[in-house]
């Protein structure tokens, strides 16, 4: 049985032992994330609409910022345009990715890319220091774990070119996910995702939440 994590739920897919090849495992993952194929066109359409408004109003932007706005609005055009107007005001018409992250209080994806690289290299001390930096920026442990699980699910989808296109990110980010997924491999990603999802589930019951996440960062 292959357990694929979707949100905080585990979905079991029965696969005979003799058929547990990487291809079949990826196919099981593809089935799990089939819902993403319907959500992505909505997000992409929202990005295009916000881009049209930005061009019309002469606003400077990068595509990662527009994808961030659309994702924050969960693909809803009205909410995306409202967020766009606020960010244009806050950033003086310069919608770059970093400024949008700060104003929307979203943790930079770079943090998760770096952490996964640390886990893959076995550099646990660097991972712990990175987690402390995240806490110092004002992000909570639950928010961190949720973002980490999402990043790992994105890596899972990125293992195969046919599912990589389902990611609701810019082309640059999509290429980066594909590269990291290829370097990690299926087994390592599933292992991290299982650990991360378990942390999410148990986090609320932990007494010392900082210690709970920090000490378990050595598990990978």
C-alpha positions in Angstrom: 0.0 0.0 0.0 1.3 3.4 -0.9 0.2 6.3 1.3 -0.1 9.6 -0.4 -0.6 12.7 1.7 -3.1 15.3 0.6 -3.6 18.1 3.1 -3.8 16.4 6.5 -5.3 13.2 5.1 -3.6 10.1 3.9 -4.9 8.4 0.8 -4.1 4.7 0.4 -3.5 3.3 -3.1 -3.2 -0.5 -3.3 -0.3 -1.5 -5.5 1.0 -5.1 -5.7 4.7 -5.4 -4.6 5.8 -6.6 -8.0 4.4 -3.5 -9.6 5.9 -0.9 -7.2 8.1 0.7 -9.8 8.8 4.4 -9.8 6.5 4.9 -12.8 3.5 3.3 -11.0 4.2 5.3 -7.9 4.2 8.5 -9.9 0.9 7.4 -11.6 -0.6 7.0 -8.1 0.6 10.5 -7.2 -0.9 11.8 -10.4 -4.3 10.4 -9.5 -4.1 12.0 -6.0 -3.4 15.4 -7.4 -6.0 15.2 -10.3 -8.0 17.9 -8.6 -5.1 20.4 -9.2 -5.8 20.2 -12.9 -9.1 22.0 -12.4 -7.8 24.6 -10.0 -4.7 25.6 -12.1 -6.6 27.1 -15.1 -8.6 29.3 -12.6 -5.4 30.6 -11.1 -3.7 31.1 -14.5 -6.8 33.0 -15.7 -6.6 35.2 -12.6 -2.9 35.9 -13.2 -3.6 36.9 -16.8 -6.4 39.3 -15.7 -4.3 40.9 -13.1 -1.4 41.2 -15.5 -3.8 42.9 -18.0 -4.8 45.5 -15.4 -1.2 46.0 -14.3 -0.1 46.6 -17.9 -3.0 49.0 -18.5 -2.2 51.0 -15.3 1.6 51.0 -16.0 2.4 49.1 -12.9 5.9 47.4 -12.7 5.6 43.7 -11.7 7.2 40.3 -12.0 5.3 37.1 -12.7 6.1 35.5 -9.3 4.4 38.4 -7.6 1.3 38.0 -9.8 1.1 34.3 -9.1 1.5 35.1 -5.4 -1.5 37.5 -5.5 -3.6 35.0 -7.4 -2.7 32.2 -5.0 -3.4 34.3 -2.0 -6.9 35.0 -3.4 -7.3 31.3 -4.1 -8.0 32.1 -7.8 -10.8 34.5 -7.0 -10.5 37.5 -9.4 -12.3 40.0 -7.2 -10.1 39.3 -4.2 -7.0 39.2 -6.4 -7.8 42.7 -7.8 -8.5 44.0 -4.4 -5.1 42.7 -3.1 -3.5 44.0 -6.3 -4.8 47.6 -5.6 -3.6 47.4 -2.0 -0.1 46.2 -3.0 0.2 48.9 -5.7 -0.4 51.4 -3.0 2.0 49.8 -0.5 4.8 49.3 -3.0 4.4 52.5 -4.9 3.6 50.6 -8.1 6.5 48.3 -7.9 5.1 44.7 -7.5 8.2 42.7 -7.1 8.1 39.3 -5.4 10.0 40.2 -2.2 7.8 43.3 -1.5 4.7 41.3 -2.1 5.8 38.6 0.3 6.4 41.2 3.1 3.1 42.9 2.6 1.1 39.7 2.4 3.0 38.0 5.3 3.9 35.0 3.2 7.0 33.0 3.9 9.4 33.0 0.9 9.6 29.8 -1.0 13.4 30.1 -0.9 13.2 29.1 2.7 11.7 25.7 1.9 14.0 25.1 -1.1 17.0 25.7 1.2 15.6 23.5 4.0 15.0 20.6 1.6 18.6 21.0 0.4 19.8 20.9 4.0 17.8 17.7 4.7 19.2 16.1 1.5 22.7 17.0 2.5 22.2 15.9 6.1 23.1 19.4 7.3 20.8 19.4 10.3 22.5 22.3 12.2 22.0 24.6 9.2 18.3 23.5 9.0 17.8 24.3 12.7 19.3 27.8 12.3 17.1 28.4 9.2 14.1 27.4 11.3 15.1 29.9 14.0 15.4 32.6 11.4 11.9 31.9 10.2 10.6 32.2 13.8 12.5 35.5 14.2 10.7 36.8 11.1 7.4 36.4 13.0 6.1 33.2 11.4 4.6 30.5 13.6 5.4 26.8 13.8 2.0 25.8 12.3 2.4 28.2 9.4 5.9 26.9 8.8 4.8 23.2 8.8 1.8 23.9 6.6 4.1 25.6 4.1 6.7 22.9 4.2 4.1 20.2 3.5 2.8 22.2 0.6 6.3 22.6 -0.8 6.9 18.8 -0.5 3.6 18.1 -2.3 4.7 20.4 -5.0 7.9 18.4 -5.3 5.9 15.2 -5.5 3.9 16.6 -8.4 7.1 17.9 -10.0 8.7 14.4 -10.4 7.1 13.9 -13.8 6.9 16.5 -16.6 3.2 15.6 -17.3 2.3 16.6 -13.7 4.8 19.4 -13.2 2.6 21.6 -15.4 -0.1 21.4 -12.7 1.8 23.6 -10.3 0.2 27.0 -9.7 3.5 28.9 -9.9 5.4 30.9 -12.4 7.5 29.2 -15.1 10.8 30.1 -13.2 9.4 28.5 -10.0 8.1 25.5 -11.9 11.6 24.8 -13.3 13.1 25.2 -9.9 10.6 22.6 -8.4 11.4 20.3 -11.2 15.2 20.5 -10.6 14.9 19.9 -6.8 12.4 17.1 -7.3 14.8 15.3 -9.6 17.7 15.7 -7.2 15.7 14.4 -4.3 13.9 11.4 -5.8 10.5 9.9 -5.0 11.5 7.9 -1.9 13.1 10.9 -0.2 10.2 13.2 -0.9 7.7 10.7 0.4 9.7 10.2 3.5 9.9 14.0 4.2 6.2 14.4 3.4 5.2 11.7 5.8 7.2 13.3 8.6 6.0 16.8 7.8 2.3 15.7 7.7 2.7 13.8 11.0 4.2 17.0 12.6 1.2 19.0 11.4 -1.2 16.5 12.9 0.6 16.4 16.3 1.7 20.1 16.5 -1.4 21.3 18.3 -0.9 18.8 21.1 2.7 19.7 21.7 3.6 21.5 24.9 6.8 23.3 23.8 6.0 23.9 20.1 9.3 25.4 19.3 11.2 22.4 20.7 8.7 20.0 19.1 9.5 21.2 15.6 13.2 22.0 16.2 14.2 18.6 17.7 12.3 16.7 15.0 14.1 18.6 12.2 16.8 16.1 12.7 14.5 13.2 11.6 15.1 13.4 7.9 
